[in-house]
Amino acid sequence: MSAETPLPSAKDVRELVEGLVGRDVTVATGGAMVDPALGALTGVYVDRRLALVALVVLDVPLAAHIGASLGLVPARTAAEAAELGELTPALSENAGEVLNVMASLFNAENAPHVRLDRVYQPGDPLPADVATWVHAYVRRTDLDMQVAGYGGGGFSLLVV
């Protein structure tokens, strides 16, 4: 079924994040693949049969900046979290909400319904069946993303 699930464009991703955080967001295509082993917030998306359909991986700096901008947390707090490589519970929850809304990027007409199944926190080991896909050459979008007034980081979206 994943062949029917659309690969969102960089423009679609940017517009969704911009709309959620209420700030200008810039994206540059051709970013590096985000590696959860180095610290990342990972959203796992499934279809109605609970089959893995997609992953969205935000490195810690980007998750901190998106989470802070959504919750109107000072940029300094996000910068500190990014520097430490750890998300506060509030930043993690806010970034997780963005991951939840990102499921809408996969739900196109005549495609299977996709929903966020689980969010893995930075430092949490990914299950083997999920980790296999993170660096796979599948349909994917790897971006460098910047949130105006906050900062940015790496973003990877994969449709398996």
C-alpha positions in Angstrom: 0.0 0.0 0.0 2.9 2.4 0.5 3.2 2.9 -3.2 -0.2 4.7 -3.0 1.0 6.9 -0.2 2.2 10.2 -1.6 5.6 11.7 -0.9 5.0 15.2 0.2 7.0 17.9 -1.5 9.4 20.2 0.4 6.9 23.0 -0.3 4.0 21.1 1.4 6.2 20.4 4.4 7.2 24.0 4.7 3.7 25.3 4.3 2.4 22.9 7.0 5.1 23.8 9.5 4.7 27.5 8.7 1.0 27.3 9.3 1.4 25.6 12.6 4.1 27.7 14.1 2.9 31.0 12.7 6.5 32.0 11.5 8.3 32.0 8.3 10.0 28.7 7.6 12.7 28.2 5.0 13.8 24.8 3.6 16.7 23.7 1.5 16.5 20.4 -0.3 19.4 18.0 -0.4 19.9 18.0 3.4 21.7 15.1 5.1 19.8 12.1 6.2 18.9 12.6 9.9 20.4 9.8 12.1 18.3 9.0 15.2 21.4 7.4 16.7 22.8 10.9 17.0 19.7 12.2 18.6 16.4 12.8 16.9 12.6 12.8 17.4 11.1 10.1 15.2 7.5 9.8 14.2 6.3 6.5 13.0 3.2 6.5 10.7 1.0 3.4 10.0 -2.0 2.5 7.9 -5.2 0.9 9.2 -3.5 -2.5 9.3 -0.8 -1.0 11.5 1.8 -1.5 8.7 4.6 0.9 8.6 4.0 3.5 5.9 6.2 6.5 6.7 8.7 8.1 9.1 9.5 11.7 9.9 12.8 12.3 11.7 13.7 15.7 13.2 17.2 16.2 14.7 17.2 17.6 18.2 17.9 21.2 17.2 15.0 21.3 14.7 12.7 19.5 17.2 13.6 22.1 19.9 13.1 25.1 17.6 9.8 23.8 16.2 8.6 22.9 19.6 9.6 26.2 21.1 8.1 28.2 18.2 4.8 26.3 18.5 4.5 26.9 22.2 5.8 30.5 22.1 8.8 29.4 24.3 11.8 31.8 24.2 14.3 31.1 21.5 17.0 30.9 24.1 15.3 27.9 25.7 15.3 26.1 22.3 19.0 27.0 21.7 20.0 25.6 25.1 18.1 22.4 24.4 19.7 22.1 20.9 23.1 22.7 22.5 22.6 20.0 25.2 21.1 17.6 22.7 18.1 17.0 24.9 14.5 18.1 24.6 12.5 19.3 27.6 9.1 17.6 28.1 7.3 20.7 26.8 9.5 21.0 23.7 9.1 17.3 23.0 5.3 17.4 23.4 5.0 20.4 21.1 7.2 18.9 18.4 5.3 15.7 18.8 2.1 17.6 18.0 3.6 18.9 14.8 4.5 15.2 13.9 0.9 14.3 14.6 -0.4 17.0 12.2 2.1 15.9 9.6 0.0 12.7 9.1 -2.2 15.0 7.0 0.6 15.2 4.4 0.2 11.5 3.6 -3.6 11.4 3.5 -4.5 12.1 -0.1 -7.5 11.1 -2.1 -7.5 7.4 -3.1 -4.5 6.7 -0.8 -4.8 4.6 2.4 -5.5 6.5 5.6 -2.2 7.1 7.5 -1.9 8.1 11.2 0.9 8.8 13.7 1.4 5.6 15.7 4.3 6.4 17.9 6.9 9.1 18.6 10.4 8.0 19.7 12.3 10.4 21.8 16.0 11.3 21.3 18.1 8.5 22.8 15.2 5.9 22.6 16.3 2.9 20.5 14.2 2.4 17.4 12.7 -1.1 16.9 14.7 -3.0 14.3 11.9 -3.0 11.7 11.8 0.8 11.9 15.6 1.4 12.2 16.1 -0.5 8.9 14.3 2.2 7.0 15.9 5.3 8.4 18.9 5.3 6.0 17.3 3.3 3.2 17.1 4.8 -0.3 13.3 4.9 -0.5 11.1 7.7 -1.5 12.3 10.4 0.8 12.7 14.1 1.4 15.8 15.3 3.3 15.7 19.0 4.2 17.6 21.7 6.1 14.8 23.7 7.8 15.0 27.1 9.6 12.3 28.6 11.7 12.5 32.4 11.6 13.5 33.9 15.0 14.5 30.5 16.4 16.8 28.3 14.4 16.8 25.1 12.5 18.2 21.7 11.8 17.7 18.5 9.8 14.5 17.0 8.7 14.0 13.6 7.0 10.7 12.3 5.7 10.5 8.7 4.3 7.7 6.8 2.6 8.5 3.1 2.8 
